[in-house]
Protein backbone atom coordinates (compact mmCIF):
# COMPACT_ATOMS: atom_id res chain seq x y z
CA UNK A 1 0.00 0.00 0.00
CA UNK A 2 1.01 3.62 -0.49
CA UNK A 3 1.07 5.08 2.98
CA UNK A 4 2.21 8.64 2.29
CA UNK A 5 1.09 11.65 0.16
CA UNK A 6 2.62 11.57 -3.33
CA UNK A 7 4.43 14.48 -4.92
CA UNK A 8 5.55 14.52 -8.55
CA UNK A 9 8.36 16.16 -10.50
CA UNK A 10 7.04 19.19 -12.38
CA UNK A 11 7.23 18.82 -16.16
CA UNK A 12 8.15 22.27 -17.44
CA UNK A 13 7.07 23.37 -20.90
CA UNK A 14 8.66 26.20 -22.85
CA UNK A 15 6.15 28.35 -24.73
CA UNK A 16 6.53 31.34 -27.03
CA UNK A 17 4.20 33.25 -24.67
CA UNK A 18 5.71 31.98 -21.39
CA UNK A 19 7.48 34.03 -18.72
CA UNK A 20 9.28 33.83 -15.37
CA UNK A 21 6.49 33.60 -12.79
CA UNK A 22 6.63 29.82 -12.51
CA UNK A 23 10.20 30.30 -11.31
CA UNK A 24 9.93 33.53 -9.33
CA UNK A 25 6.50 33.02 -7.72
CA UNK A 26 6.01 29.24 -7.68
CA UNK A 27 9.69 28.27 -7.24
CA UNK A 28 9.88 25.94 -10.23
CA UNK A 29 13.40 24.93 -11.23
CA UNK A 30 13.44 26.64 -14.61
CA UNK A 31 16.41 28.07 -16.51
CA UNK A 32 14.32 29.28 -19.41
CA UNK A 33 13.09 32.84 -19.92
CA UNK A 34 9.79 31.63 -21.37
CA UNK A 35 8.49 28.75 -19.26
CA UNK A 36 4.77 28.71 -19.96
CA UNK A 37 3.49 25.62 -18.17
CA UNK A 38 4.31 23.33 -15.27
CA UNK A 39 2.54 20.00 -15.66
CA UNK A 40 2.09 18.94 -12.05
CA UNK A 41 0.33 15.60 -12.42
CA UNK A 42 0.16 14.19 -15.94
CA UNK A 43 -0.71 10.94 -17.64
CA UNK A 44 -0.35 12.40 -21.14
CA UNK A 45 1.78 10.07 -23.31
CA UNK A 46 5.27 11.50 -23.63
CA UNK A 47 4.78 13.56 -20.48
CA UNK A 48 4.10 11.01 -17.74
CA UNK A 49 4.69 12.30 -14.21
CA UNK A 50 7.24 10.67 -11.91
CA UNK A 51 7.04 10.53 -8.12
CA UNK A 52 9.51 12.94 -6.50
CA UNK A 53 9.31 11.87 -2.84
CA UNK A 54 9.49 8.84 -0.57
CA UNK A 55 10.11 5.15 -1.31
CA UNK A 56 8.35 5.36 -4.69
CA UNK A 57 10.55 8.18 -5.97
CA UNK A 58 11.15 7.80 -9.72
CA UNK A 59 8.05 5.62 -10.29
CA UNK A 60 5.84 6.85 -13.12
CA UNK A 61 2.15 7.55 -12.69
CA UNK A 62 1.38 4.77 -15.19
CA UNK A 63 3.45 2.30 -13.16
CA UNK A 64 1.64 3.36 -9.99
CA UNK A 65 -1.76 2.66 -11.56
CA UNK A 66 -0.55 -0.69 -12.90
CA UNK A 67 0.68 -1.72 -9.45
CA UNK A 68 -1.99 -0.29 -7.15
CA UNK A 69 -5.05 -0.08 -9.42
CA UNK A 70 -8.25 0.71 -7.48
CA UNK A 71 -6.29 1.47 -4.32
CA UNK A 72 -4.71 4.41 -6.11
CA UNK A 73 -7.47 5.80 -8.31
CA UNK A 74 -10.74 4.27 -7.07
CA UNK A 75 -12.99 1.45 -8.31
CA UNK A 76 -15.15 3.33 -10.81
CA UNK A 77 -12.24 5.35 -12.18
CA UNK A 78 -10.18 2.20 -12.76
CA UNK A 79 -13.11 0.46 -14.45
CA UNK A 80 -13.57 3.47 -16.74
CA UNK A 81 -9.99 4.50 -17.51
CA UNK A 82 -7.82 1.47 -16.74
CA UNK A 83 -4.16 2.51 -16.66
CA UNK A 84 -4.93 5.99 -18.00
CA UNK A 85 -4.96 8.81 -15.46
CA UNK A 86 -8.10 10.89 -16.09
CA UNK A 87 -6.86 14.40 -15.17
CA UNK A 88 -4.06 16.78 -16.08
CA UNK A 89 -3.08 19.36 -13.46
CA UNK A 90 -1.11 22.42 -14.61
CA UNK A 91 0.14 25.84 -13.65
CA UNK A 92 0.22 28.32 -16.56
CA UNK A 93 2.16 31.59 -16.77
CA UNK A 94 1.19 33.85 -19.67
CA UNK A 95 3.73 36.65 -20.12
CA UNK A 96 1.96 37.50 -23.37
CA UNK A 97 -1.41 36.42 -24.78
CA UNK A 98 -1.93 32.77 -25.64
CA UNK A 99 -3.42 31.99 -29.03
CA UNK A 100 -7.19 32.12 -29.42
CA UNK A 101 -8.13 28.47 -29.33
CA UNK A 102 -10.70 25.83 -28.46
CA UNK A 103 -10.82 22.14 -27.68
CA UNK A 104 -12.94 19.37 -29.25
CA UNK A 105 -15.41 17.29 -27.28
CA UNK A 106 -14.91 13.60 -26.49
CA UNK A 107 -16.61 12.38 -29.66
CA UNK A 108 -14.61 14.52 -32.08
CA UNK A 109 -11.35 13.97 -30.20
CA UNK A 110 -11.77 10.20 -30.27
CA UNK A 111 -12.77 10.16 -33.93
CA UNK A 112 -9.91 12.40 -35.10
CA UNK A 113 -7.11 11.92 -32.58
CA UNK A 114 -7.90 8.77 -30.56
CA UNK A 115 -7.94 11.05 -27.53
CA UNK A 116 -10.30 12.40 -24.91
CA UNK A 117 -11.77 15.87 -25.34
CA UNK A 118 -10.63 18.72 -23.16
CA UNK A 119 -13.02 20.24 -20.68
CA UNK A 120 -11.11 22.47 -18.28
CA UNK A 121 -11.32 25.05 -15.51
CA UNK A 122 -9.05 27.87 -14.38
CA UNK A 123 -8.28 29.29 -10.94
CA UNK A 124 -6.48 32.65 -11.05
CA UNK A 125 -3.47 32.61 -8.72
CA UNK A 126 -2.13 36.05 -9.65
CA UNK A 127 -2.94 38.63 -12.30
CA UNK A 128 -1.17 41.86 -13.19
CA UNK A 129 -3.38 44.94 -13.10
CA UNK A 130 -5.64 45.08 -16.14
CA UNK A 131 -4.98 41.49 -17.22
CA UNK A 132 -7.76 39.92 -19.26
CA UNK A 133 -8.97 36.60 -20.61
CA UNK A 134 -10.89 35.85 -23.78
CA UNK A 135 -13.92 33.70 -23.03
CA UNK A 136 -16.32 33.08 -25.90
CA UNK A 137 -17.90 35.53 -28.33
CA UNK A 138 -19.62 38.87 -27.74
CA UNK A 139 -22.73 37.59 -29.51
CA UNK A 140 -24.12 34.62 -31.39
CA UNK A 141 -22.52 33.93 -34.77
CA UNK A 142 -22.99 31.53 -37.62
CA UNK A 143 -20.18 29.69 -39.39
CA UNK A 144 -20.09 31.97 -42.42
CA UNK A 145 -20.01 35.17 -40.38
CA UNK A 146 -17.22 33.76 -38.22
CA UNK A 147 -15.15 32.88 -41.29
CA UNK A 148 -15.58 36.37 -42.70
CA UNK A 149 -14.21 37.95 -39.51
CA UNK A 150 -11.36 35.43 -39.47
CA UNK A 151 -10.38 35.91 -43.11
CA UNK A 152 -10.38 39.71 -42.72
CA UNK A 153 -8.14 39.50 -39.67
CA UNK A 154 -10.90 41.01 -37.53
CA UNK A 155 -11.63 38.05 -35.25
CA UNK A 156 -10.73 40.01 -32.08
CA UNK A 157 -13.65 42.37 -32.77
CA UNK A 158 -16.14 39.64 -31.89
CA UNK A 159 -14.29 38.05 -28.96
CA UNK A 160 -15.47 38.59 -25.40
CA UNK A 161 -12.71 39.82 -23.04
CA UNK A 162 -12.97 39.96 -19.27
CA UNK A 163 -10.61 41.39 -16.66
CA UNK A 164 -9.61 38.94 -13.94
CA UNK A 165 -8.07 39.03 -10.46
CA UNK A 166 -6.67 36.61 -7.88
CA UNK A 167 -9.27 34.05 -6.78
CA UNK A 168 -11.45 34.25 -9.89
CA UNK A 169 -12.41 30.90 -11.36
CA UNK A 170 -13.74 30.05 -14.80
CA UNK A 171 -15.07 26.96 -16.58
CA UNK A 172 -14.17 26.26 -20.22
CA UNK A 173 -16.54 23.91 -22.00
CA UNK A 174 -15.37 22.14 -25.13
CA UNK A 175 -16.01 24.25 -28.21
CA UNK A 176 -15.70 27.60 -26.41
CA UNK A 177 -13.08 29.90 -27.91
CA UNK A 178 -10.70 31.22 -25.26
CA UNK A 179 -7.28 32.72 -24.63
CA UNK A 180 -5.35 33.42 -21.44
CA UNK A 181 -4.16 37.01 -21.55
CA UNK A 182 -0.69 38.31 -20.75
CA UNK A 183 -0.02 38.89 -17.06
CA UNK A 184 -2.11 35.96 -15.78
CA UNK A 185 -0.83 33.08 -13.63
CA UNK A 186 -3.35 30.30 -13.06
CA UNK A 187 -3.97 26.71 -12.07
CA UNK A 188 -5.72 24.53 -14.65
CA UNK A 189 -7.65 21.33 -13.99
CA UNK A 190 -8.59 19.47 -17.17
CA UNK A 191 -9.26 16.15 -18.81
CA UNK A 192 -6.18 14.21 -19.86
CA UNK A 193 -5.82 15.59 -23.36
CA UNK A 194 -3.42 17.81 -25.26
CA UNK A 195 -5.68 18.48 -28.26
CA UNK A 196 -5.95 22.18 -29.09
CA UNK A 197 -7.32 23.88 -32.19
CA UNK A 198 -5.58 27.25 -32.67
CA UNK A 199 -7.64 29.74 -34.68
CA UNK A 200 -5.73 33.01 -34.24
CA UNK A 201 -2.22 33.74 -32.93
CA UNK A 202 -1.99 37.54 -32.97
CA UNK A 203 0.09 37.39 -36.20
CA UNK A 204 3.24 36.63 -34.18
CA UNK A 205 6.36 34.86 -35.37
CA UNK A 206 8.74 32.55 -33.53
CA UNK A 207 12.50 33.23 -33.20
CA UNK A 208 12.99 31.82 -36.70
CA UNK A 209 10.39 34.11 -38.22
CA UNK A 210 7.78 31.37 -38.63
CA UNK A 211 4.10 31.55 -37.75
CA UNK A 212 2.57 28.79 -35.66
CA UNK A 213 0.13 26.43 -37.34
CA UNK A 214 -3.54 27.36 -37.32
CA UNK A 215 -6.32 24.76 -37.36
CA UNK A 216 -9.06 26.64 -39.21
CA UNK A 217 -10.73 23.66 -40.86
CA UNK A 218 -10.53 21.31 -37.87
CA UNK A 219 -12.00 23.99 -35.64
CA UNK A 220 -15.09 24.66 -37.74
CA UNK A 221 -16.98 21.56 -36.63
CA UNK A 222 -15.84 21.96 -33.02
CA UNK A 223 -16.66 25.63 -32.29
CA UNK A 224 -19.66 26.65 -30.23
CA UNK A 225 -20.81 29.80 -32.04
CA UNK A 226 -23.38 30.73 -29.39
CA UNK A 227 -22.74 33.38 -26.73
CA UNK A 228 -23.18 31.56 -23.41
CA UNK A 229 -22.64 32.95 -19.94
CA UNK A 230 -21.71 29.54 -18.58
CA UNK A 231 -18.15 30.18 -17.52
CA UNK A 232 -18.21 32.20 -14.28
CA UNK A 233 -17.72 30.00 -11.20
CA UNK A 234 -18.86 31.83 -8.06
CA UNK A 235 -18.01 30.11 -4.79
CA UNK A 236 -17.89 30.75 -1.06
CA UNK A 237 -14.67 31.08 0.92
CA UNK A 238 -15.54 29.07 4.00
CA UNK A 239 -13.01 28.51 6.77
CA UNK A 240 -11.90 24.89 7.30
CA UNK A 241 -14.58 23.53 4.97
CA UNK A 242 -14.77 22.49 1.33
CA UNK A 243 -16.65 24.95 -0.84
CA UNK A 244 -17.55 23.76 -4.33
CA UNK A 245 -16.20 25.72 -7.29
CA UNK A 246 -16.84 23.36 -10.21
CA UNK A 247 -18.65 20.06 -10.70
CA UNK A 248 -18.86 18.21 -14.00
CA UNK A 249 -18.64 14.62 -15.20
CA UNK A 250 -14.85 14.84 -15.40
CA UNK A 251 -13.83 16.51 -12.14
CA UNK A 252 -15.04 18.17 -8.96
CA UNK A 253 -12.99 21.08 -7.63
CA UNK A 254 -13.48 22.61 -4.19
CA UNK A 255 -11.87 25.59 -2.48
CA UNK A 256 -10.53 25.19 1.06
CA UNK A 257 -9.19 27.94 3.33
CA UNK A 258 -7.49 26.32 6.29
CA UNK A 259 -6.36 27.81 9.59
CA UNK A 260 -5.37 25.38 12.31
CA UNK A 261 -6.02 21.63 12.11
CA UNK A 262 -8.54 19.78 9.97
CA UNK A 263 -9.45 16.11 9.49
CA UNK A 264 -11.07 15.35 6.13
CA UNK A 265 -13.24 12.23 5.84
CA UNK A 266 -13.10 10.56 2.41
CA UNK A 267 -14.84 7.32 3.37
CA UNK A 268 -17.61 7.99 0.81
CA UNK A 269 -15.23 9.18 -1.94
CA UNK A 270 -14.36 6.58 -4.58
CA UNK A 271 -11.53 8.65 -6.04
CA UNK A 272 -8.00 9.82 -5.45
CA UNK A 273 -7.75 13.35 -4.04
CA UNK A 274 -5.43 16.05 -5.38
CA UNK A 275 -4.56 19.12 -3.33
CA UNK A 276 -3.17 22.17 -5.16
CA UNK A 277 -1.72 24.85 -2.91
CA UNK A 278 -2.64 28.30 -4.23
CA UNK A 279 -1.62 30.29 -1.13
CA UNK A 280 0.51 29.64 1.95
CA UNK A 281 1.63 26.16 2.95
CA UNK A 282 0.19 23.12 4.74
CA UNK A 283 1.21 19.84 6.31
CA UNK A 284 -0.67 16.91 4.74
CA UNK A 285 -0.68 13.72 6.82
CA UNK A 286 -1.97 10.20 6.10
CA UNK A 287 -1.18 6.89 7.85
CA UNK A 288 1.19 8.67 10.28
CA UNK A 289 3.28 9.98 7.37
CA UNK A 290 3.28 13.63 6.37
CA UNK A 291 4.50 15.95 3.63
CA UNK A 292 4.73 19.72 3.53
CA UNK A 293 2.72 21.18 0.64
CA UNK A 294 4.12 24.55 -0.40
CA UNK A 295 2.57 27.35 -2.43
CA UNK A 296 2.72 26.25 -6.08
CA UNK A 297 2.86 22.53 -5.32
CA UNK A 298 0.39 19.68 -5.84
CA UNK A 299 0.01 16.40 -3.98
CA UNK A 300 -1.98 13.19 -4.59
CA UNK A 301 -3.75 11.11 -1.94
CA UNK A 302 -4.52 7.48 -2.94
CA UNK A 303 -8.19 6.53 -3.16
CA UNK A 304 -8.04 3.90 -0.41
CA UNK A 305 -7.09 6.54 2.19
CA UNK A 306 -10.19 7.53 4.13
CA UNK A 307 -8.80 10.20 6.49
CA UNK A 308 -6.47 13.07 5.67
CA UNK A 309 -5.14 15.46 8.29
CA UNK A 310 -4.29 19.00 7.22
CA UNK A 311 -2.52 21.57 9.38
CA UNK A 312 -1.72 25.16 8.44
CA UNK A 313 -1.35 28.59 9.96
CA UNK A 314 -3.14 29.96 6.92
CA UNK A 315 -3.38 28.41 3.45
CA UNK A 316 -5.69 28.08 0.46
CA UNK A 317 -6.05 24.76 -1.34
CA UNK A 318 -7.91 23.45 -4.34
CA UNK A 319 -9.31 19.97 -3.62
CA UNK A 320 -9.84 17.90 -6.78
CA UNK A 321 -11.58 14.53 -7.21
CA UNK A 322 -13.25 12.61 -10.04
CA UNK A 323 -16.99 11.98 -9.54
WOZI-V558986 format. One record per pair of residues at least 12 apart in sequence whose ideal C-beta (glycine too) atoms are under 10 Angstrom apart, sorted by the first residue. I is the first residue (numbers start at 1). J is the second residue. If there is no record, write none. Layout:
i={I,I}
j={J,J}
This chain:
i={1,1,1,1,1,1,1,2,2,2,2,2,2,2,2,2,2,2,2,2,2,2,2,2,2,2,3,3,3,3,3,3,3,3,3,4,4,4,4,4,4,4,4,4,4,4,4,4,4,4,4,5,5,5,5,5,5,5,5,5,5,5,5,5,5,5,5,5,5,5,5,6,6,6,6,6,6,6,6,6,6,6,6,6,6,6,6,6,6,6,6,7,7,7,7,7,7,7,7,7,7,7,7,7,7,7,7,7,8,8,8,8,8,8,8,8,8,8,8,8,8,8,8,8,8,8,8,9,9,9,9,9,9,9,9,9,9,10,10,10,10,10,10,10,10,10,10,10,10,10,10,10,10,10,10,10,10,11,11,11,11,11,11,11,11,11,11,11,11,11,12,12,12,12,12,12,12,12,12,12,12,13,13,13,13,13,13,13,13,13,13,13,14,14,14,14,14,14,14,15,15,15,15,15,15,15,15,15,15,15,16,16,16,16,16,16,16,16,16,16,16,16,17,17,17,17,17,17,17,17,17,17,17,17,17,17,17,17,17,18,18,18,18,18,18,18,18,18,18,18,18,18,19,19,19,19,19,19,19,19,19,19,19,19,20,20,20,20,20,20,21,21,21,21,21,21,21,21,21,21,21,21,21,22,22,22,22,22,22,22,22,22,23,23,23,24,25,25,25,25,25,25,25,26,26,26,26,26,26,26,26,26,26,26,26,26,26,27,27,27,27,28,28,28,28,28,30,33,34,34,34,35,35,35,36,36,36,36,36,36,36,36,36,37,37,37,37,37,37,38,38,38,38,38,38,38,38,38,39,39,39,39,39,39,39,39,40,40,40,40,40,40,40,40,40,40,40,40,40,40,41,41,41,41,41,41,41,41,41,41,41,41,41,41,41,42,42,42,42,42,42,42,42,43,43,43,43,43,43,43,43,43,43,43,43,43,44,44,44,44,44,44,44,44,45,45,45,45,45,46,47,47,48,48,48,48,48,49,49,49,49,49,49,49,49,50,50,50,51,51,51,52,53,53,54,54,56,61,61,61,61,61,62,62,62,63,64,64,64,64,65,65,65,65,65,65,65,65,66,66,68,68,68,69,69,69,70,70,70,70,71,71,71,71,71,72,72,72,72,72,72,72,73,73,73,73,73,73,73,73,73,73,74,74,74,74,74,74,74,74,74,74,74,75,75,75,76,76,76,76,76,77,77,77,77,77,77,77,78,78,80,81,81,81,84,84,85,85,85,85,86,86,86,86,86,86,86,86,87,87,87,87,87,87,87,87,87,87,87,87,87,87,88,88,88,88,88,88,88,88,88,88,89,89,89,89,89,89,89,89,89,89,89,90,90,90,90,90,90,90,90,90,91,91,91,91,91,91,91,91,91,91,91,92,92,92,92,92,92,92,92,93,93,93,93,93,93,93,93,94,94,94,94,94,94,94,94,94,94,94,94,95,95,95,95,95,96,96,96,96,96,96,97,97,97,97,97,97,97,97,97,97,97,97,97,97,98,98,98,98,98,98,98,98,98,98,98,98,99,99,99,99,99,99,99,99,99,99,99,99,99,99,100,100,100,100,100,100,100,100,100,100,100,100,100,100,100,100,101,101,101,101,101,101,101,101,101,101,101,101,101,101,101,102,102,102,102,102,102,102,102,102,102,102,102,102,102,102,102,102,102,102,102,103,103,103,103,103,103,103,103,103,103,103,103,103,103,103,103,103,103,103,103,103,104,104,104,104,104,104,104,104,104,104,104,104,104,104,104,105,105,105,105,105,105,105,105,106,106,106,106,106,106,106,107,108,108,108,108,108,108,108,109,109,109,109,109,112,112,112,112,113,113,113,113,115,115,115,115,115,116,116,116,116,116,116,116,117,117,117,117,117,117,117,117,117,118,118,118,118,118,118,118,118,118,118,118,118,119,119,119,119,119,119,119,119,119,119,119,119,119,119,119,120,120,120,120,120,120,120,120,120,120,120,120,120,120,120,120,121,121,121,121,121,121,121,121,121,121,121,121,121,121,121,121,121,121,121,121,122,122,122,122,122,122,122,122,122,122,122,122,122,122,122,122,122,122,123,123,123,123,123,123,123,123,123,123,123,123,123,123,123,123,123,123,123,124,124,124,124,124,124,124,124,124,124,124,124,124,125,125,125,125,125,125,125,125,125,125,125,125,125,125,126,126,126,126,126,126,126,126,127,127,127,127,127,127,127,127,127,127,127,128,128,128,128,128,129,129,129,130,130,130,130,130,131,131,131,131,131,131,131,131,131,132,132,132,132,132,132,132,132,132,132,132,133,133,133,133,133,133,133,133,133,133,133,133,133,133,133,134,134,134,134,134,134,134,134,134,134,134,134,135,135,135,135,135,135,135,135,135,135,135,135,135,135,135,135,135,136,136,136,136,136,136,136,136,136,136,136,136,136,136,136,136,136,136,136,137,137,137,137,137,137,137,137,137,137,137,137,137,138,138,138,138,138,138,139,139,139,139,139,140,140,140,140,141,141,141,141,141,141,142,143,143,143,143,145,145,146,146,146,146,146,146,146,147,147,149,150,150,150,150,150,150,151,153,153,155,155,155,156,156,156,158,158,159,159,159,159,160,160,160,160,160,160,161,161,162,162,162,163,164,164,164,164,164,165,166,166,166,166,166,167,167,167,167,167,167,168,168,168,168,168,169,169,169,169,169,169,169,169,169,169,169,169,169,170,170,170,170,170,170,170,171,171,171,171,171,171,171,171,171,171,172,172,172,172,173,173,173,173,173,174,174,174,174,174,174,175,175,175,175,175,175,175,175,175,176,176,176,176,176,176,177,177,177,177,177,177,177,177,178,179,179,179,179,179,185,186,187,187,187,187,187,187,187,187,188,189,189,189,189,189,189,189,189,189,189,190,190,191,191,191,191,192,195,195,195,196,196,197,197,197,197,197,197,197,197,197,197,198,198,198,198,198,198,198,199,199,199,199,199,199,199,199,200,200,201,201,233,233,233,233,233,235,235,235,236,236,237,237,237,237,238,238,238,238,239,239,239,239,239,239,240,240,240,240,240,240,240,240,240,240,241,241,241,241,241,241,241,242,242,242,242,242,242,242,243,243,243,243,244,245,245,245,246,246,247,247,248,249,249,250,250,251,251,251,251,251,251,252,252,252,252,252,252,252,253,253,253,253,253,253,254,254,254,254,254,254,255,255,255,255,255,256,256,256,256,256,256,256,256,256,256,257,257,257,257,257,257,257,258,258,258,258,258,258,258,258,258,258,259,259,259,259,259,259,260,260,260,260,260,261,261,261,261,261,261,262,262,262,262,262,262,263,263,263,263,263,264,264,264,264,264,264,264,264,264,265,265,265,266,266,266,266,266,266,266,266,266,267,267,267,268,269,269,269,269,269,269,269,270,270,270,270,271,271,271,271,271,271,272,272,272,272,272,272,272,272,272,273,273,273,273,273,273,273,273,273,273,273,273,274,274,274,274,274,274,274,274,274,274,275,275,275,275,275,275,275,275,275,275,275,275,275,276,276,276,276,276,276,276,276,276,276,277,277,277,277,277,277,277,277,277,277,277,277,277,278,278,278,278,278,278,279,279,279,279,279,279,279,280,280,280,280,280,280,280,280,280,281,281,281,281,281,281,281,281,281,282,282,282,282,282,282,282,282,282,282,282,282,283,283,283,283,283,284,284,284,284,284,284,284,284,285,285,285,285,285,286,286,286,286,286,286,286,287,287,287,287,288,290,290,290,292,292,293,293,293,293,294,295,295,298,298,298,299,300,301,301,303,303}
j={68,71,72,287,302,304,305,51,54,55,56,59,64,67,68,71,72,286,287,289,300,301,302,303,304,305,54,55,286,287,288,289,302,304,305,53,54,55,56,284,285,286,287,288,289,290,291,299,301,302,305,53,54,273,275,283,284,285,286,287,289,290,291,292,293,299,300,301,302,305,308,41,49,51,52,53,54,56,57,59,61,64,72,272,274,291,298,299,300,301,302,40,41,49,51,52,53,54,57,284,291,292,293,294,297,298,299,300,39,40,41,42,48,49,50,51,52,53,59,60,61,64,89,297,298,299,300,29,39,40,49,50,51,52,53,57,58,22,26,27,28,29,30,35,37,38,39,40,41,42,49,52,90,91,296,297,298,37,38,39,40,41,42,44,46,47,48,49,50,90,28,29,30,31,32,35,36,37,38,39,91,30,32,34,35,36,37,38,39,47,90,92,30,32,33,34,35,36,37,32,34,35,36,37,92,93,94,95,96,98,34,36,95,96,98,99,201,204,205,206,207,212,34,36,92,93,94,95,96,97,98,99,179,180,181,182,201,202,204,30,32,33,34,35,36,37,92,93,94,95,96,98,32,33,34,35,36,93,94,95,96,182,183,185,32,33,34,35,93,95,35,91,92,93,94,95,125,126,128,183,184,185,296,35,36,37,38,91,92,93,185,296,35,38,93,93,91,93,125,126,185,295,296,38,40,91,93,125,126,185,187,277,278,294,295,296,297,294,295,296,297,40,91,93,296,297,93,95,93,95,96,91,93,95,90,91,92,93,94,95,96,98,180,90,91,92,93,94,188,89,90,91,92,93,187,296,297,298,88,89,90,91,92,188,194,298,88,89,90,91,187,188,189,274,276,296,297,298,299,300,61,85,87,88,89,90,189,192,272,274,276,298,299,300,320,61,85,87,88,89,90,192,194,60,61,62,64,65,81,83,84,85,86,87,88,192,61,84,85,88,115,192,193,194,62,84,115,192,194,194,88,194,60,61,62,63,85,61,62,64,85,88,89,298,300,62,63,64,63,64,300,297,291,299,289,291,68,73,83,84,85,300,83,84,85,83,83,85,300,302,77,78,81,82,83,84,85,272,82,83,302,303,304,82,83,303,270,302,303,304,272,302,303,304,305,85,272,300,301,302,303,304,85,86,270,271,272,300,302,303,304,322,86,269,270,271,272,273,302,303,304,321,322,270,271,303,270,271,303,322,323,270,271,272,303,321,322,323,270,303,322,116,192,322,116,192,192,272,300,322,116,191,192,250,251,271,272,322,120,189,190,191,192,250,251,271,272,274,300,320,321,322,116,118,120,188,189,190,191,192,193,194,187,188,189,190,251,274,276,298,300,318,320,120,122,186,187,188,189,190,276,298,123,125,185,186,187,188,276,278,296,297,298,122,125,180,184,185,186,187,188,125,126,180,182,183,184,185,186,127,128,131,133,179,180,181,182,183,184,185,186,128,182,183,184,185,180,181,182,183,202,204,131,132,133,134,179,180,181,182,183,184,200,201,202,204,133,134,178,179,180,181,182,184,196,198,201,202,178,179,180,196,197,198,199,200,201,202,204,212,214,215,134,150,155,156,159,177,178,179,197,198,199,200,201,202,214,219,134,176,177,178,179,180,196,197,198,199,200,201,214,215,219,118,136,172,173,174,175,176,177,178,179,196,197,198,199,215,218,219,222,223,224,116,117,118,119,120,172,173,174,175,176,177,178,190,191,193,194,195,196,197,219,222,116,117,118,174,175,193,195,196,197,215,218,219,221,222,223,117,118,119,173,174,175,222,224,118,119,174,191,193,249,250,174,174,175,195,197,218,221,222,174,191,193,195,222,195,218,221,222,193,194,195,218,191,192,193,194,195,190,191,192,193,194,195,250,173,174,175,190,191,193,195,222,250,172,173,174,190,191,192,193,194,195,196,197,250,171,172,173,174,175,176,189,190,191,193,246,248,249,250,251,170,171,172,173,174,176,178,188,189,190,191,193,246,248,250,251,169,170,171,172,173,186,187,188,189,190,231,233,245,246,248,250,251,253,318,320,135,164,168,169,170,171,172,178,180,184,186,187,188,189,190,231,233,246,166,167,168,169,170,186,187,188,189,233,235,245,246,253,255,276,278,316,318,164,165,166,167,168,169,170,180,184,185,186,187,278,166,167,184,185,186,187,276,277,278,279,295,296,316,318,165,166,167,183,184,185,186,278,163,164,165,166,167,168,181,183,184,185,186,181,182,183,184,185,163,165,183,163,164,181,182,183,163,164,165,180,181,182,183,184,185,160,161,162,163,164,179,180,181,182,183,184,160,161,162,163,164,168,170,172,178,179,180,181,184,186,231,156,159,160,161,162,176,177,178,179,180,181,200,159,160,161,162,164,170,171,172,176,177,178,179,228,229,230,231,232,158,159,160,161,162,172,173,175,176,177,178,224,225,226,227,228,229,230,231,149,155,158,159,160,176,177,223,224,225,226,227,228,157,158,159,160,161,227,158,160,225,226,227,225,226,227,228,158,223,224,225,226,227,225,220,221,223,225,158,225,158,177,199,219,220,223,225,216,220,200,199,200,214,216,219,220,216,200,203,177,199,200,179,200,202,177,227,177,178,179,200,176,177,178,227,229,231,179,181,181,231,232,181,180,181,183,184,186,184,185,186,278,279,316,235,237,255,278,279,316,184,186,232,233,234,186,187,189,231,232,233,234,235,245,246,253,255,318,186,230,231,232,233,245,246,189,230,231,232,233,245,246,247,248,253,188,190,230,231,224,228,230,231,248,191,193,195,222,223,224,197,219,221,222,223,224,225,226,228,223,224,226,228,230,231,197,199,200,219,222,223,224,225,231,198,199,200,201,202,296,278,253,276,277,278,296,298,318,320,276,245,246,250,251,252,253,274,276,318,320,250,251,248,249,250,251,250,215,218,222,215,219,214,215,216,217,218,219,220,221,222,223,212,213,214,215,216,218,219,214,215,216,218,219,220,222,223,214,216,213,214,245,246,247,253,255,253,254,255,255,257,255,256,257,316,254,255,256,257,256,257,258,259,260,262,256,257,258,259,260,261,262,264,310,312,254,255,256,257,258,262,264,254,255,256,262,264,317,319,255,256,257,319,319,318,319,320,318,320,321,323,323,322,323,322,323,271,274,320,321,322,323,269,271,319,320,321,322,323,274,276,318,319,320,321,273,317,318,319,320,321,278,316,317,318,319,275,278,282,310,312,315,316,317,318,319,279,280,312,314,315,316,317,280,282,310,311,312,313,314,315,316,317,280,311,312,313,314,315,310,311,312,313,314,283,285,309,310,311,312,282,308,309,310,311,312,285,307,308,309,310,284,301,305,306,307,308,309,310,319,306,307,308,286,301,303,304,305,306,307,308,321,305,306,307,306,301,303,305,306,321,322,323,303,321,322,323,301,303,320,321,322,323,300,301,302,303,304,305,320,321,322,286,299,300,301,302,303,305,308,319,320,321,322,298,299,300,301,317,318,319,320,321,322,293,297,298,299,300,301,308,310,315,317,318,319,320,293,296,297,298,299,316,317,318,319,320,292,293,294,295,296,297,298,299,312,315,316,317,318,295,296,315,316,317,318,295,296,312,314,315,316,317,293,294,295,312,313,314,315,316,317,293,294,295,296,297,312,313,314,315,294,295,297,299,310,311,312,313,314,315,316,317,309,310,311,312,315,299,301,308,309,310,311,312,317,307,308,309,310,311,301,302,305,306,307,308,309,302,305,307,308,309,309,310,311,311,312,310,312,315,317,315,315,316,317,318,320,317,320,319,321,321,322}
